[in-house]
Amino acid sequence: MQDKSLLDDNNCVGVEFVSCWRQEDIVELYRAGGWWREYMDSSRINDLIQGSFLFAVAVEKRSGKAVGMGRVISDGVSDGYIQDLVVLPGWRSEGVGRMILDRLLEECRSRGIAWVSLIAEPGKEAFYDSFGFRRMEGHVPMHLDWEGGRC
């Protein structure tokens, strides 16, 4: 499912919600975010996309290449979590991340998802603050470290 109506002819990048995409583009984006692990199976990228509540790709219009992505994981009723928002280095500071997050939040709002959260990487707080995200005082983000050998 690609939503071509989201593309703005005045920009060289448009944002599309997708249910599948070229795995090499998505792997490149995960690598750019520092999140790809070599043991991961790139053939499962489209399973990851389809398992997301929303998956947005920022597409450079001339080439059709994905230059950014972001997704929402949600139950589709009450809560949503922004996950994996990343833009290729050559496209950062051009407004691409803002375009992706705007579309994700707009779609969550239109579907009645009222509670949206995320875990920001250090140094990115101001970006998310500009959208209205605030620290959740009294809460601590936690992660189960499967790779650390403890489980």
Backbone as CSV, one residue per row, in Angstrom:
resi,resn,N_x,N_y,N_z,CA_x,CA_y,CA_z,C_x,C_y,C_z
1,MET,0.842,-1.171,0.000,0.000,0.000,0.000,0.882,1.226,0.000
2,GLN,0.865,2.000,-1.033,1.610,3.239,-1.106,0.627,4.379,-1.267
3,ASP,0.802,5.417,-0.477,-0.107,6.549,-0.511,0.538,7.670,-1.295
4,LYS,0.348,7.668,-2.614,0.951,8.661,-3.498,0.413,10.056,-3.245
5,SER,-0.775,10.187,-2.646,-1.343,11.508,-2.411,-0.526,12.304,-1.409
6,LEU,0.362,11.653,-0.688,1.182,12.350,0.292,2.370,13.065,-0.347
7,LEU,2.663,12.761,-1.597,3.820,13.361,-2.238,3.521,14.799,-2.624
8,ASP,4.455,15.686,-2.290,4.295,17.104,-2.599,5.228,17.453,-3.747
9,ASP,4.652,17.889,-4.875,5.451,18.159,-6.072,6.450,19.302,-5.882
10,ASN,6.294,20.113,-4.840,7.229,21.207,-4.597,8.493,20.749,-3.886
11,ASN,8.523,19.537,-3.421,9.676,19.000,-2.700,10.305,17.883,-3.506
12,CYS,11.565,17.623,-3.237,12.218,16.505,-3.916,12.062,15.213,-3.126
13,VAL,11.453,15.289,-1.934,11.220,14.115,-1.099,9.758,14.105,-0.691
14,GLY,9.164,12.945,-0.746,7.797,12.756,-0.272,7.756,11.611,0.709
15,VAL,6.728,11.565,1.519,6.565,10.502,2.515,5.407,9.613,2.101
16,GLU,5.646,8.310,2.118,4.640,7.312,1.763,4.489,6.310,2.895
17,PHE,3.259,5.890,3.172,3.042,4.745,4.039,3.096,3.511,3.154
18,VAL,3.853,2.521,3.573,4.050,1.333,2.746,3.805,0.055,3.537
19,SER,3.536,-1.018,2.814,3.429,-2.345,3.426,4.570,-3.249,2.970
20,CYS,5.395,-2.749,2.052,6.619,-3.444,1.654,7.541,-2.412,0.996
21,TRP,8.829,-2.752,0.956,9.814,-1.868,0.333,11.045,-2.684,0.000
22,ARG,11.907,-2.121,-0.843,13.163,-2.792,-1.201,14.019,-2.984,0.049
23,GLN,14.348,-4.244,0.323,15.061,-4.557,1.559,16.416,-3.861,1.640
24,GLU,17.109,-3.679,0.508,18.439,-3.044,0.568,18.338,-1.589,1.035
25,ASP,17.276,-0.887,0.679,17.084,0.490,1.151,16.871,0.518,2.661
26,ILE,16.053,-0.387,3.155,15.732,-0.394,4.585,16.933,-0.839,5.403
27,VAL,17.678,-1.817,4.926,18.900,-2.234,5.623,19.893,-1.072,5.678
28,GLU,20.029,-0.328,4.588,20.924,0.835,4.578,20.492,1.857,5.633
29,LEU,19.203,2.067,5.773,18.710,3.002,6.783,18.980,2.479,8.196
30,TYR,18.760,1.194,8.437,19.065,0.625,9.752,20.569,0.745,10.053
31,ARG,21.389,0.543,9.059,22.839,0.716,9.259,23.171,2.171,9.584
32,ALA,22.533,3.112,8.882,22.777,4.542,9.122,22.398,4.921,10.548
33,GLY,21.398,4.259,11.111,21.004,4.509,12.491,21.870,3.778,13.502
34,GLY,22.740,2.880,13.021,23.578,2.092,13.920,22.838,0.932,14.555
35,TRP,21.714,0.546,13.973,20.864,-0.472,14.573,20.964,-1.838,13.913
36,TRP,21.601,-1.934,12.759,21.667,-3.217,12.054,22.734,-4.093,12.676
37,ARG,22.409,-5.350,12.867,23.356,-6.358,13.350,23.522,-7.380,12.244
38,GLU,24.727,-7.810,12.012,25.013,-8.695,10.879,24.274,-10.028,10.952
39,TYR,23.887,-10.469,12.135,23.136,-11.718,12.234,21.671,-11.554,11.823
40,MET,21.217,-10.298,11.647,19.826,-10.069,11.263,19.587,-10.570,9.842
41,ASP,18.391,-11.021,9.593,18.016,-11.605,8.304,17.332,-10.541,7.449
42,SER,18.028,-10.020,6.460,17.478,-8.945,5.636,16.268,-9.405,4.824
43,SER,16.118,-10.703,4.634,14.953,-11.186,3.884,13.663,-11.012,4.683
44,ARG,13.776,-10.637,5.962,12.585,-10.462,6.808,12.177,-9.000,6.948
45,ILE,12.815,-8.118,6.185,12.499,-6.692,6.261,11.017,-6.448,6.007
46,ASN,10.446,-7.080,5.018,9.034,-6.838,4.726,8.119,-7.418,5.798
47,ASP,8.565,-8.439,6.523,7.809,-8.916,7.686,7.799,-7.826,8.766
48,LEU,8.945,-7.180,8.965,9.055,-6.091,9.928,8.110,-4.949,9.544
49,ILE,8.107,-4.595,8.268,7.239,-3.511,7.785,5.770,-3.881,8.002
50,GLN,5.393,-5.087,7.610,3.994,-5.510,7.725,3.558,-5.678,9.177
51,GLY,4.493,-5.972,10.064,4.183,-6.114,11.485,4.058,-4.789,12.216
52,SER,4.390,-3.704,11.546,4.277,-2.375,12.143,2.854,-1.848,11.959
53,PHE,2.401,-1.027,12.882,1.104,-0.371,12.740,1.151,0.605,11.572
54,LEU,2.216,1.400,11.509,2.474,2.316,10.393,3.944,2.225,10.036
55,PHE,4.239,2.254,8.762,5.628,2.284,8.303,5.714,3.350,7.219
56,ALA,6.464,4.408,7.500,6.602,5.528,6.567,7.997,5.531,5.966
57,VAL,8.055,5.790,4.674,9.325,5.898,3.960,9.383,7.270,3.307
58,ALA,10.488,7.970,3.519,10.737,9.227,2.806,11.454,8.856,1.519
59,VAL,10.873,9.238,0.402,11.356,8.805,-0.904,11.887,10.002,-1.684
60,GLU,13.114,9.877,-2.168,13.677,10.885,-3.065,13.004,10.661,-4.406
61,LYS,12.296,11.666,-4.884,11.400,11.490,-6.031,12.106,11.114,-7.327
62,ARG,13.260,11.687,-7.595,13.942,11.378,-8.869,14.368,9.927,-8.953
63,SER,14.953,9.418,-7.886,15.511,8.065,-7.916,14.558,6.991,-7.403
64,GLY,13.569,7.397,-6.595,12.692,6.416,-5.967,13.326,5.723,-4.779
65,LYS,14.472,6.229,-4.326,15.216,5.625,-3.220,14.686,6.124,-1.876
66,ALA,14.642,5.227,-0.912,14.266,5.601,0.451,15.444,6.320,1.100
67,VAL,15.202,7.547,1.572,16.253,8.326,2.238,15.966,8.495,3.723
68,GLY,14.818,8.005,4.162,14.457,8.047,5.573,13.298,7.109,5.834
69,MET,13.096,6.783,7.105,11.981,5.913,7.475,11.626,6.170,8.925
70,GLY,10.450,5.736,9.276,10.004,5.745,10.656,8.804,4.837,10.756
71,ARG,8.568,4.320,11.939,7.419,3.444,12.083,6.778,3.629,13.436
72,VAL,5.549,3.167,13.532,4.806,3.174,14.779,4.421,1.742,15.083
73,ILE,4.672,1.350,16.317,4.203,0.068,16.821,3.026,0.396,17.727
74,SER,1.895,-0.276,17.529,0.690,0.079,18.273,-0.284,-1.078,18.326
75,ASP,-1.189,-0.995,19.311,-2.315,-1.924,19.359,-3.445,-1.445,18.457
76,GLY,-3.292,-0.234,17.900,-4.301,0.308,17.006,-5.498,0.918,17.705
77,VAL,-5.476,0.946,19.035,-6.605,1.464,19.795,-6.202,2.617,20.702
78,SER,-5.173,2.402,21.530,-4.881,3.420,22.545,-3.450,3.953,22.519
79,ASP,-2.458,3.099,22.389,-1.061,3.503,22.534,-0.280,3.292,21.253
80,GLY,0.705,4.156,21.032,1.608,4.005,19.908,3.022,4.379,20.329
81,TYR,3.977,3.724,19.737,5.387,3.973,20.030,6.118,4.267,18.728
82,ILE,6.736,5.432,18.667,7.564,5.780,17.521,8.829,4.944,17.618
83,GLN,9.175,4.308,16.529,10.313,3.392,16.504,11.108,3.619,15.224
84,ASP,12.407,3.544,15.312,13.274,3.490,14.130,13.134,4.695,13.201
85,LEU,13.101,5.891,13.735,13.086,7.093,12.907,14.531,7.413,12.543
86,VAL,14.831,7.355,11.249,16.210,7.577,10.796,16.197,8.167,9.392
87,VAL,17.211,8.993,9.124,17.399,9.612,7.821,18.844,9.366,7.409
88,LEU,19.071,9.082,6.129,20.442,8.890,5.649,21.268,10.146,5.922
89,PRO,22.553,9.988,6.250,23.394,11.136,6.610,23.350,12.301,5.622
90,GLY,23.355,12.041,4.333,23.345,13.111,3.339,22.051,13.900,3.275
91,TRP,21.014,13.407,3.939,19.701,14.057,3.922,19.319,14.640,5.271
92,ARG,20.187,14.503,6.262,19.883,15.038,7.590,19.920,16.562,7.575
93,SER,19.186,17.160,8.461,19.077,18.624,8.603,18.411,19.268,7.394
94,GLU,17.655,18.490,6.626,16.931,19.004,5.461,15.415,18.979,5.685
95,GLY,14.990,18.561,6.870,13.562,18.502,7.171,12.916,17.161,6.889
96,VAL,13.702,16.162,6.479,13.135,14.849,6.138,12.597,14.151,7.387
97,GLY,13.356,14.159,8.468,12.890,13.538,9.710,11.617,14.194,10.217
98,ARG,11.548,15.504,10.089,10.353,16.250,10.494,9.149,15.837,9.649
99,MET,9.360,15.675,8.333,8.272,15.243,7.449,7.750,13.871,7.866
100,ILE,8.669,12.956,8.149,8.274,11.595,8.533,7.483,11.628,9.838
101,LEU,8.024,12.305,10.846,7.359,12.328,12.149,6.010,13.050,12.076
102,ASP,5.930,14.128,11.314,4.650,14.816,11.113,3.587,13.855,10.582
103,ARG,3.938,13.091,9.556,2.980,12.167,8.940,2.580,11.049,9.901
104,LEU,3.566,10.501,10.639,3.256,9.439,11.590,2.304,9.943,12.676
105,LEU,2.592,11.117,13.224,1.745,11.660,14.285,0.358,12.032,13.770
106,GLU,0.307,12.610,12.586,-0.983,12.960,11.982,-1.840,11.715,11.783
107,GLU,-1.234,10.649,11.310,-1.987,9.412,11.073,-2.421,8.779,12.392
108,CYS,-1.553,8.794,13.405,-1.952,8.284,14.724,-3.156,9.061,15.242
109,ARG,-3.070,10.377,15.160,-4.172,11.222,15.643,-5.462,10.902,14.887
110,SER,-5.366,10.757,13.580,-6.573,10.500,12.784,-7.187,9.141,13.094
111,ARG,-6.399,8.219,13.624,-6.905,6.885,13.962,-7.258,6.752,15.440
112,GLY,-7.188,7.868,16.174,-7.588,7.860,17.575,-6.525,7.388,18.545
113,ILE,-5.280,7.296,18.105,-4.193,6.917,19.009,-3.789,8.186,19.767
114,ALA,-4.168,8.271,21.024,-3.987,9.500,21.793,-2.701,9.515,22.602
115,TRP,-2.101,8.364,22.857,-0.909,8.289,23.694,0.230,7.771,22.812
116,VAL,1.200,8.632,22.516,2.333,8.271,21.664,3.606,8.581,22.432
117,SER,4.521,7.647,22.441,5.783,7.853,23.136,6.939,7.363,22.270
118,LEU,8.145,7.610,22.762,9.352,7.159,22.078,10.512,7.225,23.047
119,ILE,11.607,6.645,22.663,12.868,6.802,23.393,13.802,7.541,22.453
120,ALA,14.193,8.744,22.852,15.057,9.577,22.016,16.520,9.233,22.276
121,GLU,17.302,9.283,21.222,18.738,9.133,21.389,19.282,10.408,22.024
122,PRO,20.323,10.294,22.842,20.900,11.493,23.459,21.254,12.536,22.399
123,GLY,20.917,13.783,22.694,21.190,14.869,21.771,20.043,15.167,20.823
124,LYS,19.020,14.322,20.802,17.885,14.517,19.894,16.652,15.054,20.622
125,GLU,16.782,15.343,21.901,15.630,15.776,22.682,14.986,17.036,22.112
126,ALA,15.772,18.006,21.679,15.222,19.273,21.166,14.355,19.023,19.931
127,PHE,14.765,18.090,19.081,13.974,17.753,17.903,12.585,17.282,18.331
128,TYR,12.533,16.343,19.269,11.250,15.795,19.705,10.470,16.795,20.564
129,ASP,11.177,17.609,21.346,10.509,18.669,22.113,9.705,19.573,21.193
130,SER,10.232,19.846,20.004,9.556,20.758,19.078,8.205,20.214,18.598
131,PHE,7.971,18.920,18.782,6.697,18.293,18.427,5.764,18.196,19.633
132,GLY,6.276,18.527,20.807,5.469,18.440,22.022,5.788,17.250,22.904
133,PHE,6.767,16.436,22.540,7.172,15.326,23.402,7.869,15.892,24.629
134,ARG,7.652,15.259,25.785,8.279,15.666,27.028,8.821,14.435,27.739
135,ARG,9.842,14.671,28.559,10.375,13.581,29.380,9.271,13.029,30.280
136,MET,9.310,11.750,30.483,8.352,11.112,31.387,9.036,10.970,32.747
137,GLU,8.916,12.029,33.541,9.549,12.022,34.858,9.041,10.833,35.673
138,GLY,9.952,10.216,36.389,9.587,9.079,37.213,9.550,7.763,36.457
139,HIS,9.884,7.792,35.154,9.914,6.568,34.355,11.329,6.361,33.830
140,VAL,11.717,5.123,33.704,13.055,4.788,33.223,12.918,3.850,32.031
141,PRO,13.415,4.258,30.854,13.392,3.316,29.733,14.286,2.123,30.053
142,MET,13.831,0.947,29.690,14.593,-0.262,29.975,14.656,-1.122,28.725
143,HIS,15.665,-1.978,28.685,15.913,-2.830,27.518,16.412,-4.176,28.003
144,LEU,15.852,-5.235,27.463,16.327,-6.585,27.757,17.499,-6.870,26.844
145,ASP,18.656,-7.145,27.408,19.882,-7.306,26.637,20.129,-8.774,26.313
146,TRP,19.455,-9.259,25.271,19.647,-10.643,24.818,21.088,-10.882,24.408
147,GLU,21.700,-9.884,23.772,23.064,-10.030,23.260,24.114,-10.060,24.371
148,GLY,23.758,-9.561,25.558,24.690,-9.512,26.672,24.908,-10.858,27.338
149,GLY,24.187,-11.877,26.885,24.392,-13.214,27.394,23.697,-13.482,28.712
150,ARG,22.870,-12.591,29.169,22.214,-12.776,30.467,20.915,-13.551,30.343
151,CYS,20.407,-13.744,29.151,19.117,-14.444,29.012,19.276,-15.695,28.167
